[in-house]
Amino acid sequence: MPGLILWLLLLLLCWPLALLALILYPLVWLLLLPLRLIGIGVDAVFELLRAIVMLPARVLRGRRR
């Protein structure tokens, strides 16, 4: 709700900047989407490496009761 009020205030005070922000936001989101996908892939690789490194400790610990 505060975001909407701030956006409406920006629209009233400086409508060219508000319209520019409204047009550029989806374009910036589309440009950053590949970076988000790369980040998800890198995070998955680090989780896999962590699981591989921690596997011997989990095997030696045995079952919990």
All heavy atoms as TSV, in Angstrom:
chain	resi	resn	atom	element	x	y	z
A	1	MET	N	N	0.807	-1.195	0.000
A	1	MET	CA	C	0.000	0.000	0.000
A	1	MET	C	C	0.854	1.264	0.000
A	1	MET	O	O	0.539	2.198	-0.726
A	1	MET	CB	C	-0.950	-0.059	1.195
A	1	MET	CG	C	-1.970	1.034	1.177
A	1	MET	SD	S	-3.080	0.807	-0.208
A	1	MET	CE	C	-4.220	2.089	0.061
A	2	PRO	N	N	1.924	1.317	0.830
A	2	PRO	CA	C	2.757	2.531	0.786
A	2	PRO	C	C	3.419	2.732	-0.574
A	2	PRO	O	O	3.619	3.871	-1.007
A	2	PRO	CB	C	3.807	2.305	1.867
A	2	PRO	CG	C	3.256	1.265	2.756
A	2	PRO	CD	C	2.356	0.423	1.909
A	3	GLY	N	N	3.737	1.627	-1.242
A	3	GLY	CA	C	4.347	1.743	-2.568
A	3	GLY	C	C	3.411	2.401	-3.566
A	3	GLY	O	O	3.825	3.220	-4.397
A	4	LEU	N	N	2.125	2.053	-3.470
A	4	LEU	CA	C	1.141	2.656	-4.363
A	4	LEU	C	C	0.989	4.148	-4.085
A	4	LEU	O	O	0.923	4.961	-5.008
A	4	LEU	CB	C	-0.208	1.953	-4.205
A	4	LEU	CG	C	-1.355	2.523	-5.041
A	4	LEU	CD1	C	-1.079	2.341	-6.519
A	4	LEU	CD2	C	-2.666	1.883	-4.653
A	5	ILE	N	N	0.966	4.507	-2.815
A	5	ILE	CA	C	0.843	5.926	-2.452
A	5	ILE	C	C	2.065	6.708	-2.927
A	5	ILE	O	O	1.938	7.802	-3.484
A	5	ILE	CB	C	0.633	6.075	-0.937
A	5	ILE	CG1	C	-0.730	5.489	-0.556
A	5	ILE	CG2	C	0.716	7.538	-0.503
A	5	ILE	CD1	C	-0.970	5.379	0.919
A	6	LEU	N	N	3.249	6.132	-2.754
A	6	LEU	CA	C	4.465	6.809	-3.221
A	6	LEU	C	C	4.469	6.934	-4.746
A	6	LEU	O	O	4.886	7.951	-5.288
A	6	LEU	CB	C	5.700	6.049	-2.748
A	6	LEU	CG	C	6.027	6.178	-1.267
A	6	LEU	CD1	C	7.186	5.274	-0.915
A	6	LEU	CD2	C	6.335	7.613	-0.916
A	7	TRP	N	N	3.980	5.889	-5.435
A	7	TRP	CA	C	3.950	5.947	-6.887
A	7	TRP	C	C	2.966	7.012	-7.365
A	7	TRP	O	O	3.246	7.753	-8.305
A	7	TRP	CB	C	3.579	4.581	-7.462
A	7	TRP	CG	C	3.900	4.479	-8.909
A	7	TRP	CD1	C	5.069	4.080	-9.457
A	7	TRP	CD2	C	3.045	4.836	-10.002
A	7	TRP	NE1	N	4.992	4.152	-10.818
A	7	TRP	CE2	C	3.772	4.601	-11.183
A	7	TRP	CE3	C	1.752	5.301	-10.109
A	7	TRP	CZ2	C	3.237	4.828	-12.443
A	7	TRP	CZ3	C	1.222	5.539	-11.365
A	7	TRP	CH2	C	1.951	5.296	-12.513
A	8	LEU	N	N	1.807	7.109	-6.712
A	8	LEU	CA	C	0.831	8.135	-7.080
A	8	LEU	C	C	1.365	9.534	-6.792
A	8	LEU	O	O	1.127	10.474	-7.562
A	8	LEU	CB	C	-0.485	7.901	-6.347
A	8	LEU	CG	C	-1.296	6.698	-6.834
A	8	LEU	CD1	C	-2.500	6.494	-5.942
A	8	LEU	CD2	C	-1.698	6.851	-8.277
A	9	LEU	N	N	2.100	9.696	-5.693
A	9	LEU	CA	C	2.725	10.982	-5.381
A	9	LEU	C	C	3.760	11.343	-6.450
A	9	LEU	O	O	3.823	12.492	-6.902
A	9	LEU	CB	C	3.370	10.927	-3.998
A	9	LEU	CG	C	3.987	12.212	-3.478
A	9	LEU	CD1	C	2.911	13.272	-3.287
A	9	LEU	CD2	C	4.712	11.951	-2.186
A	10	LEU	N	N	4.547	10.358	-6.869
A	10	LEU	CA	C	5.514	10.588	-7.934
A	10	LEU	C	C	4.801	10.947	-9.238
A	10	LEU	O	O	5.255	11.829	-9.972
A	10	LEU	CB	C	6.380	9.338	-8.130
A	10	LEU	CG	C	7.458	9.402	-9.203
A	10	LEU	CD1	C	8.507	10.430	-8.838
A	10	LEU	CD2	C	8.085	8.039	-9.400
A	11	LEU	N	N	3.667	10.289	-9.499
A	11	LEU	CA	C	2.907	10.588	-10.711
A	11	LEU	C	C	2.390	12.021	-10.698
A	11	LEU	O	O	2.415	12.707	-11.716
A	11	LEU	CB	C	1.749	9.604	-10.852
A	11	LEU	CG	C	0.868	9.755	-12.089
A	11	LEU	CD1	C	1.685	9.489	-13.337
A	11	LEU	CD2	C	-0.314	8.820	-12.017
A	12	LEU	N	N	1.945	12.487	-9.546
A	12	LEU	CA	C	1.426	13.855	-9.460
A	12	LEU	C	C	2.530	14.900	-9.545
A	12	LEU	O	O	2.364	15.939	-10.182
A	12	LEU	CB	C	0.644	14.041	-8.158
A	12	LEU	CG	C	-0.700	13.325	-8.101
A	12	LEU	CD1	C	-1.295	13.481	-6.714
A	12	LEU	CD2	C	-1.646	13.839	-9.160
A	13	LEU	N	N	3.646	14.635	-8.893
A	13	LEU	CA	C	4.716	15.637	-8.832
A	13	LEU	C	C	5.613	15.625	-10.063
A	13	LEU	O	O	6.032	16.674	-10.537
A	13	LEU	CB	C	5.561	15.433	-7.574
A	13	LEU	CG	C	4.823	15.664	-6.249
A	13	LEU	CD1	C	5.753	15.367	-5.098
A	13	LEU	CD2	C	4.262	17.057	-6.167
A	14	CYS	N	N	5.897	14.448	-10.543
A	14	CYS	CA	C	6.851	14.351	-11.655
A	14	CYS	C	C	6.387	13.236	-12.597
A	14	CYS	O	O	6.969	12.152	-12.630
A	14	CYS	CB	C	8.243	14.072	-11.093
A	14	CYS	SG	S	9.519	14.124	-12.331
A	15	TRP	N	N	5.343	13.494	-13.365
A	15	TRP	CA	C	4.748	12.446	-14.178
A	15	TRP	C	C	5.655	11.902	-15.272
A	15	TRP	O	O	5.578	10.716	-15.584
A	15	TRP	CB	C	3.406	12.902	-14.743
A	15	TRP	CG	C	3.477	14.097	-15.638
A	15	TRP	CD1	C	3.366	15.383	-15.277
A	15	TRP	CD2	C	3.696	14.086	-17.043
A	15	TRP	NE1	N	3.501	16.197	-16.363
A	15	TRP	CE2	C	3.700	15.432	-17.466
A	15	TRP	CE3	C	3.888	13.083	-17.990
A	15	TRP	CZ2	C	3.891	15.788	-18.794
A	15	TRP	CZ3	C	4.067	13.445	-19.309
A	15	TRP	CH2	C	4.076	14.778	-19.707
A	16	PRO	N	N	6.590	12.674	-15.865
A	16	PRO	CA	C	7.458	12.029	-16.867
A	16	PRO	C	C	8.366	10.963	-16.248
A	16	PRO	O	O	8.574	9.896	-16.835
A	16	PRO	CB	C	8.291	13.179	-17.427
A	16	PRO	CG	C	7.517	14.416	-17.147
A	16	PRO	CD	C	6.793	14.139	-15.880
A	17	LEU	N	N	8.872	11.243	-15.041
A	17	LEU	CA	C	9.718	10.257	-14.366
A	17	LEU	C	C	8.912	9.021	-13.980
A	17	LEU	O	O	9.391	7.890	-14.090
A	17	LEU	CB	C	10.363	10.892	-13.129
A	17	LEU	CG	C	11.362	10.042	-12.370
A	17	LEU	CD1	C	12.529	9.672	-13.265
A	17	LEU	CD2	C	11.834	10.763	-11.135
A	18	ALA	N	N	7.672	9.227	-13.542
A	18	ALA	CA	C	6.817	8.095	-13.177
A	18	ALA	C	C	6.503	7.229	-14.395
A	18	ALA	O	O	6.523	6.001	-14.308
A	18	ALA	CB	C	5.533	8.609	-12.537
A	19	LEU	N	N	6.215	7.846	-15.514
A	19	LEU	CA	C	5.938	7.069	-16.727
A	19	LEU	C	C	7.184	6.352	-17.222
A	19	LEU	O	O	7.105	5.211	-17.700
A	19	LEU	CB	C	5.374	7.978	-17.815
A	19	LEU	CG	C	3.965	8.520	-17.553
A	19	LEU	CD1	C	3.553	9.450	-18.677
A	19	LEU	CD2	C	2.982	7.389	-17.397
A	20	LEU	N	N	8.332	6.991	-17.105
A	20	LEU	CA	C	9.588	6.339	-17.486
A	20	LEU	C	C	9.854	5.125	-16.599
A	20	LEU	O	O	10.246	4.058	-17.098
A	20	LEU	CB	C	10.740	7.337	-17.387
A	20	LEU	CG	C	12.104	6.846	-17.834
A	20	LEU	CD1	C	12.105	6.582	-19.335
A	20	LEU	CD2	C	13.165	7.861	-17.471
A	21	ALA	N	N	9.605	5.267	-15.297
A	21	ALA	CA	C	9.785	4.138	-14.379
A	21	ALA	C	C	8.805	3.017	-14.702
A	21	ALA	O	O	9.153	1.833	-14.647
A	21	ALA	CB	C	9.603	4.606	-12.937
A	22	LEU	N	N	7.600	3.373	-15.052
A	22	LEU	CA	C	6.589	2.377	-15.392
A	22	LEU	C	C	6.961	1.602	-16.652
A	22	LEU	O	O	6.703	0.408	-16.763
A	22	LEU	CB	C	5.237	3.064	-15.574
A	22	LEU	CG	C	4.002	2.197	-15.686
A	22	LEU	CD1	C	3.808	1.410	-14.409
A	22	LEU	CD2	C	2.797	3.039	-15.988
A	23	ILE	N	N	7.600	2.256	-17.594
A	23	ILE	CA	C	8.001	1.603	-18.838
A	23	ILE	C	C	9.301	0.810	-18.652
A	23	ILE	O	O	9.449	-0.294	-19.181
A	23	ILE	CB	C	8.161	2.650	-19.961
A	23	ILE	CG1	C	6.784	3.228	-20.310
A	23	ILE	CG2	C	8.812	2.058	-21.188
A	23	ILE	CD1	C	6.838	4.427	-21.221
A	24	LEU	N	N	10.245	1.350	-17.891
A	24	LEU	CA	C	11.544	0.701	-17.762
A	24	LEU	C	C	11.557	-0.478	-16.795
A	24	LEU	O	O	12.410	-1.361	-16.921
A	24	LEU	CB	C	12.592	1.719	-17.313
A	24	LEU	CG	C	13.031	2.723	-18.377
A	24	LEU	CD1	C	14.086	3.646	-17.809
A	24	LEU	CD2	C	13.546	2.024	-19.617
A	25	TYR	N	N	10.633	-0.518	-15.821
A	25	TYR	CA	C	10.643	-1.597	-14.831
A	25	TYR	C	C	10.546	-2.987	-15.474
A	25	TYR	O	O	11.349	-3.868	-15.142
A	25	TYR	CB	C	9.528	-1.389	-13.801
A	25	TYR	CG	C	9.514	-2.434	-12.728
A	25	TYR	CD1	C	10.447	-2.411	-11.705
A	25	TYR	CD2	C	8.586	-3.478	-12.750
A	25	TYR	CE1	C	10.453	-3.380	-10.729
A	25	TYR	CE2	C	8.588	-4.449	-11.783
A	25	TYR	CZ	C	9.513	-4.398	-10.765
A	25	TYR	OH	O	9.515	-5.358	-9.807
A	26	PRO	N	N	9.601	-3.229	-16.384
A	26	PRO	CA	C	9.561	-4.569	-17.013
A	26	PRO	C	C	10.801	-4.875	-17.851
A	26	PRO	O	O	11.249	-6.017	-17.908
A	26	PRO	CB	C	8.314	-4.529	-17.896
A	26	PRO	CG	C	7.511	-3.402	-17.405
A	26	PRO	CD	C	8.460	-2.432	-16.803
A	27	LEU	N	N	11.371	-3.862	-18.486
A	27	LEU	CA	C	12.569	-4.096	-19.295
A	27	LEU	C	C	13.765	-4.472	-18.419
A	27	LEU	O	O	14.525	-5.385	-18.747
A	27	LEU	CB	C	12.891	-2.857	-20.130
A	27	LEU	CG	C	11.842	-2.492	-21.185
A	27	LEU	CD1	C	12.221	-1.184	-21.862
A	27	LEU	CD2	C	11.689	-3.601	-22.196
A	28	VAL	N	N	13.919	-3.788	-17.296
A	28	VAL	CA	C	15.009	-4.117	-16.371
A	28	VAL	C	C	14.798	-5.516	-15.801
A	28	VAL	O	O	15.750	-6.290	-15.659
A	28	VAL	CB	C	15.101	-3.048	-15.258
A	28	VAL	CG1	C	16.046	-3.473	-14.155
A	28	VAL	CG2	C	15.538	-1.720	-15.847
A	29	TRP	N	N	13.540	-5.870	-15.486
A	29	TRP	CA	C	13.242	-7.189	-14.959
A	29	TRP	C	C	13.631	-8.265	-15.977
A	29	TRP	O	O	14.208	-9.289	-15.614
A	29	TRP	CB	C	11.757	-7.290	-14.622
A	29	TRP	CG	C	11.389	-8.554	-13.937
A	29	TRP	CD1	C	11.478	-8.830	-12.619
A	29	TRP	CD2	C	10.880	-9.739	-14.570
A	29	TRP	NE1	N	11.049	-10.104	-12.381
A	29	TRP	CE2	C	10.673	-10.678	-13.553
A	29	TRP	CE3	C	10.572	-10.071	-15.876
A	29	TRP	CZ2	C	10.175	-11.955	-13.830
A	29	TRP	CZ3	C	10.085	-11.336	-16.144
A	29	TRP	CH2	C	9.892	-12.257	-15.115
A	30	LEU	N	N	13.322	-8.028	-17.258
A	30	LEU	CA	C	13.681	-8.992	-18.297
A	30	LEU	C	C	15.191	-9.096	-18.485
A	30	LEU	O	O	15.719	-10.180	-18.751
A	30	LEU	CB	C	13.031	-8.614	-19.626
A	30	LEU	CG	C	11.541	-8.924	-19.744
A	30	LEU	CD1	C	10.999	-8.373	-21.049
A	30	LEU	CD2	C	11.290	-10.414	-19.654
A	31	LEU	N	N	15.895	-7.978	-18.346
A	31	LEU	CA	C	17.351	-8.018	-18.483
A	31	LEU	C	C	18.010	-8.744	-17.309
A	31	LEU	O	O	19.040	-9.396	-17.482
A	31	LEU	CB	C	17.908	-6.596	-18.584
A	31	LEU	CG	C	17.631	-5.887	-19.910
A	31	LEU	CD1	C	18.111	-4.440	-19.832
A	31	LEU	CD2	C	18.315	-6.600	-21.058
A	32	LEU	N	N	17.423	-8.657	-16.121
A	32	LEU	CA	C	18.015	-9.300	-14.945
A	32	LEU	C	C	17.606	-10.760	-14.791
A	32	LEU	O	O	18.197	-11.484	-13.984
A	32	LEU	CB	C	17.643	-8.525	-13.680
A	32	LEU	CG	C	18.258	-7.136	-13.565
A	32	LEU	CD1	C	17.784	-6.463	-12.293
A	32	LEU	CD2	C	19.768	-7.205	-13.603
A	33	LEU	N	N	16.625	-11.213	-15.554
A	33	LEU	CA	C	16.160	-12.595	-15.446
A	33	LEU	C	C	17.260	-13.633	-15.711
A	33	LEU	O	O	17.368	-14.600	-14.952
A	33	LEU	CB	C	14.965	-12.803	-16.375
A	33	LEU	CG	C	14.193	-14.104	-16.226
A	33	LEU	CD1	C	13.662	-14.246	-14.819
A	33	LEU	CD2	C	13.061	-14.154	-17.224
A	34	PRO	N	N	18.101	-13.480	-16.732
A	34	PRO	CA	C	19.181	-14.461	-16.914
A	34	PRO	C	C	20.148	-14.506	-15.733
A	34	PRO	O	O	20.645	-15.576	-15.375
A	34	PRO	CB	C	19.903	-13.988	-18.184
A	34	PRO	CG	C	18.908	-13.170	-18.907
A	34	PRO	CD	C	18.052	-12.538	-17.858
A	35	LEU	N	N	20.393	-13.365	-15.100
A	35	LEU	CA	C	21.284	-13.358	-13.940
A	35	LEU	C	C	20.659	-14.113	-12.771
A	35	LEU	O	O	21.361	-14.800	-12.016
A	35	LEU	CB	C	21.615	-11.920	-13.533
A	35	LEU	CG	C	22.384	-11.116	-14.573
A	35	LEU	CD1	C	22.572	-9.679	-14.102
A	35	LEU	CD2	C	23.715	-11.759	-14.886
A	36	ARG	N	N	19.354	-14.004	-12.615
A	36	ARG	CA	C	18.681	-14.775	-11.563
A	36	ARG	C	C	18.790	-16.270	-11.840
A	36	ARG	O	O	19.014	-17.065	-10.921
A	36	ARG	CB	C	17.215	-14.387	-11.486
A	36	ARG	CG	C	16.980	-13.045	-10.891
A	36	ARG	CD	C	15.505	-12.793	-10.749
A	36	ARG	NE	N	15.265	-11.440	-10.297
A	36	ARG	CZ	C	14.088	-10.963	-10.001
A	36	ARG	NH1	N	13.036	-11.741	-10.116
A	36	ARG	NH2	N	13.949	-9.727	-9.594
A	37	LEU	N	N	18.621	-16.664	-13.104
A	37	LEU	CA	C	18.721	-18.079	-13.452
A	37	LEU	C	C	20.138	-18.604	-13.221
A	37	LEU	O	O	20.318	-19.728	-12.743
A	37	LEU	CB	C	18.298	-18.295	-14.903
A	37	LEU	CG	C	16.820	-18.017	-15.192
A	37	LEU	CD1	C	16.551	-18.139	-16.683
A	37	LEU	CD2	C	15.935	-18.934	-14.405
A	38	ILE	N	N	21.134	-17.800	-13.541
A	38	ILE	CA	C	22.523	-18.192	-13.267
A	38	ILE	C	C	22.742	-18.337	-11.767
A	38	ILE	O	O	23.394	-19.271	-11.302
A	38	ILE	CB	C	23.505	-17.173	-13.888
A	38	ILE	CG1	C	23.462	-17.271	-15.408
A	38	ILE	CG2	C	24.919	-17.381	-13.373
A	38	ILE	CD1	C	24.215	-16.176	-16.127
A	39	GLY	N	N	22.172	-17.432	-10.989
A	39	GLY	CA	C	22.293	-17.501	-9.537
A	39	GLY	C	C	21.669	-18.759	-8.970
A	39	GLY	O	O	22.225	-19.395	-8.067
A	40	ILE	N	N	20.519	-19.157	-9.504
A	40	ILE	CA	C	19.878	-20.396	-9.049
A	40	ILE	C	C	20.760	-21.598	-9.386
A	40	ILE	O	O	20.932	-22.518	-8.578
A	40	ILE	CB	C	18.481	-20.525	-9.684
A	40	ILE	CG1	C	17.551	-19.473	-9.112
A	40	ILE	CG2	C	17.908	-21.920	-9.469
A	40	ILE	CD1	C	16.227	-19.360	-9.847
A	41	GLY	N	N	21.357	-21.593	-10.580
A	41	GLY	CA	C	22.239	-22.696	-10.975
A	41	GLY	C	C	23.484	-22.778	-10.119
A	41	GLY	O	O	23.892	-23.868	-9.692
A	42	VAL	N	N	24.093	-21.634	-9.832
A	42	VAL	CA	C	25.299	-21.610	-8.994
A	42	VAL	C	C	24.969	-22.079	-7.579
A	42	VAL	O	O	25.726	-22.837	-6.959
A	42	VAL	CB	C	25.926	-20.197	-8.990
A	42	VAL	CG1	C	26.991	-20.061	-7.929
A	42	VAL	CG2	C	26.497	-19.887	-10.362
A	43	ASP	N	N	23.839	-21.656	-7.054
A	43	ASP	CA	C	23.413	-22.088	-5.730
A	43	ASP	C	C	23.211	-23.601	-5.692
A	43	ASP	O	O	23.598	-24.266	-4.724
A	43	ASP	CB	C	22.127	-21.368	-5.345
A	43	ASP	CG	C	21.738	-21.610	-3.902
A	43	ASP	OD1	O	22.651	-21.582	-3.044
A	43	ASP	OD2	O	20.534	-21.802	-3.634
A	44	ALA	N	N	22.633	-24.163	-6.746
A	44	ALA	CA	C	22.429	-25.610	-6.815
A	44	ALA	C	C	23.762	-26.354	-6.851
A	44	ALA	O	O	23.915	-27.397	-6.199
A	44	ALA	CB	C	21.581	-25.964	-8.024
A	45	VAL	N	N	24.721	-25.827	-7.576
A	45	VAL	CA	C	26.043	-26.469	-7.642
A	45	VAL	C	C	26.716	-26.442	-6.275
A	45	VAL	O	O	27.292	-27.446	-5.833
A	45	VAL	CB	C	26.925	-25.780	-8.708
A	45	VAL	CG1	C	28.369	-26.220	-8.590
A	45	VAL	CG2	C	26.400	-26.080	-10.097
A	46	PHE	N	N	26.631	-25.317	-5.562
A	46	PHE	CA	C	27.233	-25.242	-4.232
A	46	PHE	C	C	26.539	-26.177	-3.237
A	46	PHE	O	O	27.192	-26.789	-2.391
A	46	PHE	CB	C	27.225	-23.813	-3.710
A	46	PHE	CG	C	28.317	-22.958	-4.286
A	46	PHE	CD1	C	28.052	-21.671	-4.725
A	46	PHE	CD2	C	29.612	-23.426	-4.389
A	46	PHE	CE1	C	29.049	-20.881	-5.253
A	46	PHE	CE2	C	30.621	-22.659	-4.917
A	46	PHE	CZ	C	30.347	-21.380	-5.357
A	47	GLU	N	N	25.229	-26.323	-3.354
A	47	GLU	CA	C	24.516	-27.261	-2.480
A	47	GLU	C	C	24.933	-28.701	-2.778
A	47	GLU	O	O	25.067	-29.511	-1.862
A	47	GLU	CB	C	23.008	-27.090	-2.637
A	47	GLU	CG	C	22.462	-25.866	-1.952
A	47	GLU	CD	C	22.598	-25.927	-0.444
A	47	GLU	OE1	O	22.432	-27.030	0.134
A	47	GLU	OE2	O	22.897	-24.885	0.156
A	48	LEU	N	N	25.134	-29.017	-4.065
A	48	LEU	CA	C	25.587	-30.357	-4.430
A	48	LEU	C	C	26.986	-30.626	-3.875
A	48	LEU	O	O	27.247	-31.692	-3.314
A	48	LEU	CB	C	25.574	-30.518	-5.950
A	48	LEU	CG	C	26.104	-31.853	-6.481
A	48	LEU	CD1	C	25.185	-32.986	-6.059
A	48	LEU	CD2	C	26.241	-31.796	-7.990
A	49	LEU	N	N	27.891	-29.655	-4.015
A	49	LEU	CA	C	29.242	-29.826	-3.473
A	49	LEU	C	C	29.213	-29.978	-1.956
A	49	LEU	O	O	29.949	-30.795	-1.388
A	49	LEU	CB	C	30.121	-28.640	-3.870
A	49	LEU	CG	C	30.482	-28.554	-5.347
A	49	LEU	CD1	C	31.221	-27.258	-5.629
A	49	LEU	CD2	C	31.305	-29.748	-5.769
A	50	ARG	N	N	28.364	-29.218	-1.295
A	50	ARG	CA	C	28.247	-29.323	0.168
A	50	ARG	C	C	27.744	-30.714	0.561
A	50	ARG	O	O	28.243	-31.323	1.509
A	50	ARG	CB	C	27.297	-28.259	0.699
A	50	ARG	CG	C	27.122	-28.290	2.184
A	50	ARG	CD	C	26.210	-27.145	2.640
A	50	ARG	NE	N	26.016	-27.191	4.058
A	50	ARG	CZ	C	25.001	-27.790	4.662
A	50	ARG	NH1	N	24.075	-28.392	3.944
A	50	ARG	NH2	N	24.905	-27.794	5.970
A	51	ALA	N	N	26.766	-31.238	-0.184
A	51	ALA	CA	C	26.247	-32.565	0.114
A	51	ALA	C	C	27.305	-33.638	-0.110
A	51	ALA	O	O	27.401	-34.590	0.663
A	51	ALA	CB	C	25.016	-32.839	-0.751
A	52	ILE	N	N	28.112	-33.479	-1.149
A	52	ILE	CA	C	29.176	-34.451	-1.415
A	52	ILE	C	C	30.235	-34.411	-0.323
A	52	ILE	O	O	30.707	-35.449	0.150
A	52	ILE	CB	C	29.796	-34.197	-2.812
A	52	ILE	CG1	C	28.789	-34.551	-3.902
A	52	ILE	CG2	C	31.080	-34.978	-2.995
A	52	ILE	CD1	C	29.207	-34.135	-5.294
A	53	VAL	N	N	30.607	-33.219	0.125
A	53	VAL	CA	C	31.634	-33.091	1.165
A	53	VAL	C	C	31.123	-33.624	2.498
A	53	VAL	O	O	31.859	-34.262	3.255
A	53	VAL	CB	C	32.096	-31.621	1.280
A	53	VAL	CG1	C	32.925	-31.396	2.517
A	53	VAL	CG2	C	32.867	-31.227	0.035
A	54	MET	N	N	29.850	-33.400	2.807
A	54	MET	CA	C	29.295	-33.808	4.092
A	54	MET	C	C	28.870	-35.275	4.125
A	54	MET	O	O	28.549	-35.798	5.190
A	54	MET	CB	C	28.091	-32.927	4.443
A	54	MET	CG	C	28.438	-31.470	4.631
A	54	MET	SD	S	29.580	-31.189	5.982
A	54	MET	CE	C	28.515	-31.464	7.354
A	55	LEU	N	N	28.856	-35.962	2.975
A	55	LEU	CA	C	28.383	-37.341	2.927
A	55	LEU	C	C	29.174	-38.285	3.834
A	55	LEU	O	O	28.563	-39.076	4.563
A	55	LEU	CB	C	28.380	-37.846	1.488
A	55	LEU	CG	C	27.833	-39.259	1.285
A	55	LEU	CD1	C	26.381	-39.328	1.711
A	55	LEU	CD2	C	27.982	-39.681	-0.161
A	56	PRO	N	N	30.515	-38.262	3.852
A	56	PRO	CA	C	31.227	-39.192	4.740
A	56	PRO	C	C	30.873	-38.990	6.216
A	56	PRO	O	O	30.733	-39.968	6.967
A	56	PRO	CB	C	32.702	-38.865	4.489
A	56	PRO	CG	C	32.736	-38.276	3.131
A	56	PRO	CD	C	31.449	-37.530	2.996
A	57	ALA	N	N	30.705	-37.765	6.644
A	57	ALA	CA	C	30.348	-37.516	8.040
A	57	ALA	C	C	28.951	-38.057	8.344
A	57	ALA	O	O	28.719	-38.618	9.413
A	57	ALA	CB	C	30.416	-36.028	8.339
A	58	ARG	N	N	28.062	-37.944	7.424
A	58	ARG	CA	C	26.700	-38.441	7.638
A	58	ARG	C	C	26.695	-39.962	7.658
A	58	ARG	O	O	25.938	-40.587	8.413
A	58	ARG	CB	C	25.766	-37.932	6.553
A	58	ARG	CG	C	25.586	-36.428	6.624
A	58	ARG	CD	C	24.656	-35.931	5.564
A	58	ARG	NE	N	23.276	-36.239	5.989
A	58	ARG	CZ	C	22.221	-36.108	5.234
A	58	ARG	NH1	N	22.354	-35.690	3.991
A	58	ARG	NH2	N	21.032	-36.380	5.675
A	59	VAL	N	N	27.534	-40.585	6.830
A	59	VAL	CA	C	27.589	-42.049	6.800
A	59	VAL	C	C	28.218	-42.573	8.085
A	59	VAL	O	O	27.737	-43.549	8.670
A	59	VAL	CB	C	28.370	-42.537	5.554
A	59	VAL	CG1	C	28.661	-44.021	5.635
A	59	VAL	CG2	C	27.604	-42.205	4.291
A	60	LEU	N	N	29.291	-41.950	8.553
A	60	LEU	CA	C	29.979	-42.412	9.770
A	60	LEU	C	C	29.168	-42.155	11.022
A	60	LEU	O	O	29.319	-42.863	12.023
A	60	LEU	CB	C	31.344	-41.727	9.889
A	60	LEU	CG	C	32.384	-42.181	8.861
A	60	LEU	CD1	C	33.655	-41.359	9.019
A	60	LEU	CD2	C	32.681	-43.653	8.996
A	61	ARG	N	N	28.317	-41.143	11.007
A	61	ARG	CA	C	27.501	-40.838	12.174
A	61	ARG	C	C	26.484	-41.951	12.439
A	61	ARG	O	O	26.153	-42.225	13.583
A	61	ARG	CB	C	26.785	-39.513	11.966
A	61	ARG	CG	C	26.087	-39.035	13.202
A	61	ARG	CD	C	25.385	-37.710	13.031
A	61	ARG	NE	N	25.996	-36.850	12.020
A	61	ARG	CZ	C	25.329	-35.990	11.285
A	61	ARG	NH1	N	24.023	-35.865	11.425
A	61	ARG	NH2	N	25.939	-35.222	10.409
A	62	GLY	N	N	26.007	-42.593	11.421
A	62	GLY	CA	C	25.055	-43.677	11.589
A	62	GLY	C	C	23.633	-43.186	11.759
A	62	GLY	O	O	23.327	-42.006	11.581
A	63	ARG	N	N	22.756	-44.112	12.130
A	63	ARG	CA	C	21.345	-43.773	12.304
A	63	ARG	C	C	21.114	-43.098	13.650
A	63	ARG	O	O	21.745	-43.423	14.649
A	63	ARG	CB	C	20.473	-45.011	12.250
A	63	ARG	CG	C	20.344	-45.601	10.902
A	63	ARG	CD	C	19.316	-46.680	10.951
A	63	ARG	NE	N	19.179	-47.274	9.609
A	63	ARG	CZ	C	18.285	-48.178	9.334
A	63	ARG	NH1	N	17.480	-48.621	10.265
A	63	ARG	NH2	N	18.206	-48.666	8.115
A	64	ARG	N	N	20.150	-42.226	13.651
A	64	ARG	CA	C	19.732	-41.610	14.916
A	64	ARG	C	C	18.551	-42.387	15.469
A	64	ARG	O	O	17.729	-42.894	14.744
A	64	ARG	CB	C	19.313	-40.148	14.693
A	64	ARG	CG	C	20.489	-39.273	14.335
A	64	ARG	CD	C	20.047	-37.848	14.319
A	64	ARG	NE	N	21.197	-37.002	14.050
A	64	ARG	CZ	C	21.148	-35.697	13.969
A	64	ARG	NH1	N	20.009	-35.076	14.102
A	64	ARG	NH2	N	22.238	-35.006	13.753
A	65	ARG	N	N	18.474	-42.475	16.784
A	65	ARG	CA	C	17.385	-43.242	17.405
A	65	ARG	C	C	16.250	-42.371	17.797
A	65	ARG	O	O	16.265	-41.264	18.020
A	65	ARG	CB	C	17.905	-43.968	18.630
A	65	ARG	CG	C	18.904	-45.019	18.242
A	65	ARG	CD	C	19.391	-45.731	19.452
A	65	ARG	NE	N	20.400	-46.695	19.048
A	65	ARG	CZ	C	20.768	-47.687	19.789
A	65	ARG	NH1	N	20.208	-47.889	20.951
A	65	ARG	NH2	N	21.683	-48.511	19.381
